[in-house]
Amino acid sequence: MIKFRNFRSNTYGYNVCEMTVVIYAICKLIGETPLIPKTPCDFSKVAKEANRIAQIVGISNKISDSYNIHIDEICSQVQSIIEKLCFDKKFSLEEIKKSCEQESFLHPPLIYPSMM
């Protein structure tokens, strides 16, 4: 299972920021134009983008469209996307990690996927 190292789900500003960076990095890696800015935005926009990328890579489960989206839902969806990309051998975990680090505007990068 893929986990996010240093992911701090109890800190609003960092967790939505971190998931935004990871989703943005995955978009760039798979050749998609990100529909969210690399700077933090609200949960619903990040969730919609995670759903869009999930659909592109062939994952059918979706984050609910409800008002009360929790960061764990977004994180779970992003984990599924990364696992699918690795399982299909489209990208290695190391390539995804490197993309996350390149797109990160946090110094040092607070998040990157790793096998736990």
C-alpha positions as CSV (number, residue, x, y, z in Angstrom):
1,M,0.0,0.0,0.0
2,I,1.2,3.5,-0.8
3,K,1.3,6.0,2.0
4,F,2.3,9.6,2.1
5,R,5.3,10.3,4.2
6,N,5.1,13.2,6.5
7,F,1.4,13.7,5.7
8,R,-0.2,15.7,8.4
9,S,-4.0,15.1,8.2
10,N,-4.6,17.2,11.3
11,T,-3.3,20.4,9.8
12,Y,-5.8,21.9,7.3
13,G,-3.4,24.2,5.4
14,Y,-0.7,21.7,4.8
15,N,-2.8,18.7,4.0
16,V,-4.9,20.3,1.2
17,C,-1.7,22.0,0.0
18,E,0.1,18.7,-0.1
19,M,-2.6,16.8,-1.9
20,T,-2.9,19.7,-4.4
21,V,0.8,19.4,-5.2
22,V,0.6,15.6,-5.6
23,I,-2.4,15.8,-7.9
24,Y,-0.8,18.6,-9.9
25,A,2.4,16.5,-10.2
26,I,0.5,13.5,-11.4
27,C,-1.3,15.6,-14.0
28,K,2.0,16.8,-15.4
29,L,3.4,13.3,-15.3
30,I,0.6,11.8,-17.3
31,G,0.5,14.7,-19.8
32,E,-2.8,16.3,-18.6
33,T,-3.2,20.0,-18.0
34,P,-4.0,20.5,-14.3
35,L,-7.4,22.2,-13.8
36,I,-6.4,23.4,-10.3
37,P,-3.7,25.9,-9.4
38,K,-0.6,24.6,-7.7
39,T,-1.3,26.8,-4.8
40,P,-3.8,25.5,-2.3
41,C,-7.5,25.7,-3.1
42,D,-10.6,24.4,-1.5
43,F,-11.4,20.7,-0.9
44,S,-14.1,20.5,-3.5
45,K,-11.9,21.7,-6.3
46,V,-9.1,19.3,-5.3
47,A,-11.6,16.4,-5.0
48,K,-13.1,17.2,-8.4
49,E,-9.6,17.1,-9.9
50,A,-8.7,13.9,-8.1
51,N,-11.9,12.4,-9.6
52,R,-11.1,13.6,-13.1
53,I,-7.6,12.1,-12.9
54,A,-8.9,8.8,-11.4
55,Q,-11.3,8.5,-14.4
56,I,-8.5,9.2,-16.9
57,V,-6.3,6.4,-15.4
58,G,-9.2,4.0,-15.2
59,I,-10.4,4.1,-11.6
60,S,-14.2,4.1,-11.3
61,N,-14.6,4.9,-7.6
62,K,-15.3,8.6,-6.9
63,I,-15.1,11.0,-4.1
64,S,-18.6,12.1,-3.0
65,D,-19.8,15.4,-4.3
66,S,-21.1,16.3,-0.9
67,Y,-20.2,19.6,0.9
68,N,-18.4,17.7,3.7
69,I,-15.5,16.3,1.8
70,H,-12.8,15.0,4.2
71,I,-9.1,15.1,3.3
72,D,-8.9,11.4,3.9
73,E,-11.2,10.8,0.9
74,I,-8.9,12.9,-1.3
75,C,-5.8,11.1,0.1
76,S,-7.4,7.7,-0.5
77,Q,-8.3,8.6,-4.1
78,V,-4.8,9.9,-4.8
79,Q,-3.3,6.7,-3.3
80,S,-5.5,4.7,-5.7
81,I,-4.3,6.8,-8.6
82,I,-0.7,6.2,-7.8
83,E,-1.2,2.5,-7.2
84,K,-3.0,2.2,-10.5
85,L,-0.2,4.0,-12.4
86,C,2.4,1.8,-10.7
87,F,0.4,-1.4,-11.2
88,D,-0.1,-0.7,-14.9
89,K,3.6,-0.1,-15.0
90,K,3.1,3.4,-16.6
91,F,5.3,5.0,-14.0
92,S,7.5,3.8,-11.1
93,L,6.9,5.0,-7.6
94,E,10.3,6.8,-7.8
95,E,9.2,8.7,-11.0
96,I,6.0,9.8,-9.2
97,K,8.0,10.8,-6.1
98,K,10.4,12.8,-8.3
99,S,7.5,14.6,-10.0
100,C,6.0,15.5,-6.7
101,E,9.3,16.9,-5.5
102,Q,9.8,18.9,-8.7
103,E,6.3,20.4,-8.4
104,S,6.5,21.1,-4.7
105,F,6.6,24.7,-3.6
106,L,7.3,23.7,0.0
107,H,10.9,23.6,1.1
108,P,11.7,20.9,1.9
109,P,8.9,19.0,0.3
110,L,6.6,17.8,3.0
111,I,5.0,15.0,1.1
112,Y,5.9,12.3,-1.3
113,P,4.6,8.8,-1.9
114,S,6.4,5.9,-0.5
115,M,5.8,2.2,0.2
116,M,4.9,1.5,3.8
